Amino acid sequence: MESSKPVMLKLEGGLGNQLFQFAAGYFLAAKLDCELLVDQYSIPLSTVHGEKSFGFDSFAGVSLPNSKSIIFMEHLPNNISVKVAKKFFFAKKVLLKFHLHYSNAHNLNLFIESNELSYIKDFFSLDTPVKLHGNFQSWSIVEKAAQYGFPRRVQLLVKPEWILKLEKDIDFSTSLVVHFRVGEDAKSNILFKQPNVEYYRAALKHLRKKGIVGKIYVLSDDIKKAKNLYNNLIGEDMDYLEVPITSTPAERLFLMSLFTGIVCANSTFCGWAAWSIHNSGGDVVVPVPYSDGEVLGSRDFPQTWIQLDKYSGRLIG
């Protein structure tokens, strides 16, 4: 099925959220054999990480089938608009409302993700191009996108020198990585609480039983704070990886994806490293529930991922 109109996708949030949204747009454009038009306007208005545009441009191997184009709209809000929008919710609402109509030159119908996983069935049944609004945090959507060519493993176009050095110093094939999210994002996201120490202890025991006997490495959004919080509580020796302050989120995600096992924080960012490890034959542990509020609960994780209660460390399922 080929359409003269493109699928249009609204991107928002940090890299982990953006990748879920991108996978949804990719799937629908590939399925309908049309172009994918990506609207970045909402990113600087919606992220707490300071992103100003899409963050996966350094990844390799992302292209639609049949030589269809992925086009990123360059229009972004100016700095004054961003500052006002972040200070006043009403101003942000007005800006997004105006842009919603201004940006939709193709007069596409809107498909807005609901807070129930049942929306996925409606999404998969779409047979005409639409404008997509939502987070689309579903691994079943990512899997469908991968069947059309969406990457199963993240790869960088160019590896920086600091990653090349770590690849020489670390035996990634026998080592595992633990992700702690303890910075400002963890404090502000009260509906997406981070796991207790019991979760991390149980997760490491599960991966040890899987036969991963190498070193444990730690990556975090605040490595010093993570060390102070967890170094004497986990019960295992861990090496805390300091990455350059100039490193990009894509580079840090790629670094996590190199390990043979991963213990995820409550984080979409970590989930994408887990996706790569999963597709490389490695082992993944994730915390549930994802949300402590009235929004989507635990995501539809791949069945082989080990799911542990994020408070008690109890095995789920």
C-alpha positions in Angstrom: 0.0 0.0 0.0 1.5 3.3 -1.1 0.3 6.7 0.0 1.1 10.1 -1.4 0.7 11.6 2.1 3.3 11.1 4.8 2.9 9.7 8.3 3.6 12.6 10.7 5.1 12.0 14.2 5.3 14.4 17.1 8.5 13.8 19.1 8.8 14.9 22.7 10.8 14.1 25.8 14.2 12.6 26.3 16.0 10.0 24.2 14.3 6.9 25.6 10.8 8.4 25.0 11.8 9.7 21.5 12.9 6.2 20.4 9.6 4.6 21.3 7.8 7.4 19.4 10.2 7.0 16.5 9.6 3.2 16.4 5.8 3.8 16.2 6.2 6.4 13.3 8.7 4.1 11.6 6.3 1.1 11.7 3.3 2.9 10.4 5.3 4.6 7.5 6.9 1.3 6.6 3.6 -0.5 6.7 1.9 2.1 4.5 4.9 2.5 2.2 5.1 6.3 2.7 7.4 9.0 3.9 7.8 9.8 7.6 7.7 13.4 8.6 9.0 14.1 12.1 8.0 17.2 14.1 10.5 18.1 16.7 8.9 21.3 18.0 7.6 19.8 21.3 11.0 18.4 22.4 12.5 21.5 24.2 9.1 22.3 25.7 8.6 18.8 27.2 12.0 17.4 28.3 13.6 17.8 31.7 17.0 16.8 30.3 17.6 19.9 28.3 17.3 18.4 24.8 16.7 20.9 22.0 16.1 18.5 19.2 16.0 14.7 18.4 18.9 12.8 20.0 19.4 9.8 17.9 21.1 11.3 14.9 24.4 9.6 15.8 22.8 6.2 15.5 23.5 4.2 12.4 21.3 2.1 10.2 17.9 3.7 10.5 16.2 3.9 7.1 12.7 3.1 5.8 12.1 0.4 3.2 11.7 1.2 -0.5 14.0 4.2 -0.2 11.2 6.2 1.5 12.5 9.3 3.3 12.5 10.2 7.0 12.3 14.0 7.1 12.9 16.0 10.3 11.1 19.3 10.4 13.6 21.9 11.5 11.2 24.4 13.1 11.8 24.7 16.8 10.5 27.2 19.4 12.8 30.1 20.2 14.6 30.3 23.6 12.2 32.9 24.9 9.2 30.7 24.1 10.8 27.7 25.8 11.6 29.7 29.0 8.0 31.1 29.2 6.5 27.6 28.4 8.5 25.9 31.2 7.5 28.6 33.7 3.8 28.9 32.8 1.8 25.7 31.9 -0.9 27.7 30.1 1.7 29.3 27.8 3.0 25.9 26.9 -0.5 24.7 26.2 -1.2 27.6 23.9 2.1 27.1 22.0 1.4 23.4 21.4 -2.2 24.0 20.4 -1.1 26.6 17.8 1.6 24.4 16.5 -0.7 21.4 16.3 -2.7 23.1 13.5 0.2 25.2 12.0 2.4 22.1 11.4 -0.3 19.8 9.9 -0.1 21.0 6.3 -1.4 17.6 5.0 -4.6 17.9 7.1 -3.9 14.4 8.6 -6.3 13.0 11.2 -4.8 12.7 14.7 -4.1 9.4 16.4 -3.7 10.1 20.1 -2.4 7.3 22.3 -4.7 6.5 25.3 -3.6 5.5 28.8 -4.7 1.9 28.2 -2.7 -0.7 26.4 -5.8 -1.5 24.3 -4.9 1.4 22.1 -2.2 -0.8 20.5 -4.8 -2.8 18.7 -6.3 0.3 17.1 -2.8 1.6 16.2 -2.0 -1.7 14.4 -5.2 -1.5 12.4 -4.5 2.0 11.0 -4.5 1.8 7.2 -4.1 5.5 6.2 -1.4 8.1 7.2 -2.2 10.0 10.4 -0.4 12.4 12.8 0.8 10.5 15.8 0.6 12.0 19.3 1.8 10.1 22.4 4.6 8.1 24.0 3.9 4.7 22.4 5.9 2.9 25.1 5.2 -0.6 23.8 7.7 -3.2 23.0 5.2 -5.0 20.8 5.2 -1.9 18.6 9.0 -1.8 18.5 9.0 -5.5 17.6 6.6 -4.9 14.7 8.8 -2.0 13.6 11.9 -4.2 13.7 10.2 -6.6 11.3 10.2 -3.8 8.7 13.9 -2.9 9.4 13.9 -0.8 12.6 17.3 -1.6 14.3 17.3 -4.4 16.8 20.7 -3.2 18.1 21.8 0.4 18.5 25.0 1.2 16.6 26.9 4.5 16.4 27.9 6.1 13.2 31.2 7.0 14.8 32.5 5.7 18.1 34.3 8.3 20.2 37.8 7.6 21.5 36.6 7.1 25.1 34.3 4.2 24.0 37.0 2.7 21.9 39.3 2.7 24.9 36.7 1.1 27.1 36.2 -1.6 24.5 39.8 -2.5 25.0 39.7 -2.3 28.8 36.4 -4.1 29.6 35.4 -7.7 28.7 31.8 -6.8 27.9 31.1 -10.5 26.9 31.3 -11.6 30.5 30.3 -8.4 32.4 27.0 -6.8 33.4 25.9 -3.3 33.9 23.6 -1.8 36.5 21.7 1.4 35.8 20.8 3.8 38.7 18.6 6.8 38.0 19.2 9.1 41.0 19.4 12.6 39.6 16.9 15.4 39.2 14.7 13.4 36.8 14.2 10.7 39.5 13.2 13.3 42.1 10.7 15.0 39.8 9.1 11.9 38.4 7.2 10.9 41.6 4.7 8.7 39.6 7.6 6.7 38.2 9.5 5.8 41.4 12.9 4.1 41.2 13.5 0.6 42.5 14.5 -0.2 46.1 17.9 -1.8 46.9 16.1 -5.2 47.3 15.3 -5.1 43.6 19.0 -4.6 42.7 20.1 -7.4 45.1 17.6 -9.8 43.7 18.4 -8.8 40.1 22.1 -9.5 40.5 21.4 -12.9 42.0 19.2 -13.8 39.0 21.9 -12.8 36.5 24.6 -14.6 38.5 22.4 -17.7 38.3 22.3 -17.2 34.5 26.0 -17.7 34.5 27.3 -14.1 34.2 30.4 -14.3 36.3 32.3 -11.2 35.2 32.6 -7.7 36.7 29.6 -5.5 37.6 29.8 -2.0 36.2 27.5 1.0 37.1 26.2 3.8 34.9 24.1 6.6 36.3 22.8 10.1 35.7 24.7 11.0 38.9 27.5 8.6 39.4 28.8 10.2 42.7 25.3 10.1 44.3 24.8 6.5 43.1 28.0 5.5 44.7 27.1 7.1 48.0 23.7 5.6 48.0 24.4 2.0 46.9 28.1 1.1 47.2 27.7 -0.5 50.7 24.2 -1.8 50.3 24.2 -4.1 47.2 26.5 -6.7 48.6 28.7 -7.0 45.5 31.8 -5.1 44.3 30.9 -2.7 41.5 33.0 -0.4 39.3 31.4 3.0 38.8 32.0 4.2 35.2 32.8 7.9 34.8 32.0 9.0 31.3 33.1 12.3 29.7 30.8 15.2 30.5 30.8 15.9 26.8 29.3 12.4 26.0 25.9 12.4 24.4 22.9 10.4 25.6 23.2 8.2 22.4 26.8 7.4 23.3 25.9 6.5 26.9 23.1 4.3 25.7 25.3 2.5 23.2 27.9 1.9 26.0 25.3 0.2 28.2 24.2 -1.9 25.2 27.6 -3.5 24.9 27.3 -5.6 28.1 26.0 -9.2 28.2 23.6 -8.5 31.0 21.8 -5.5 32.4 19.8 -4.5 35.5 17.6 -1.6 34.5 16.4 1.3 36.5 12.8 2.5 36.0 13.9 4.2 32.8 13.0 4.2 29.1 16.6 5.1 28.4 17.9 2.0 30.0 15.2 0.0 28.3 16.7 0.7 24.9 20.1 -0.6 26.0 18.2 -3.7 27.2 16.6 -4.0 23.8 20.0 -4.2 22.2 21.3 -6.7 24.8 18.2 -8.8 24.4 18.7 -9.0 20.6 22.4 -9.9 21.1 21.5 -12.9 23.2 22.1 -11.3 26.6 20.0 -11.2 29.7 17.8 -8.4 31.0 16.2 -7.6 34.3 13.5 -4.8 34.5 11.5 -3.4 37.4 7.7 -3.4 37.6 5.4 -1.6 38.0 6.6 1.1 35.7 4.0 3.6 36.9 2.7 4.3 40.4 -0.1 6.5 39.1 -3.1 6.2 36.9 -1.2 5.8 33.6 0.2 2.9 31.8 1.4 0.3 34.2 4.1 -2.3 33.5 5.0 -2.2 29.8 4.6 -5.3 27.5 8.2 -6.4 28.1 9.5 -9.3 25.9 8.8 -12.6 27.6 12.4 -13.5 28.2 13.1 -10.3 30.2 13.2 -11.0 34.0 10.6 -8.9 35.7 11.1 -8.1 39.4 8.9 -6.1 41.8 10.7 -2.9 42.1 10.1 -2.7 45.9 10.5 -6.2 47.1 12.6 -7.8 44.4 10.0 -10.6 44.0 10.0 -12.4 40.7 6.9 -11.5 38.6 5.2 -14.1 36.5 
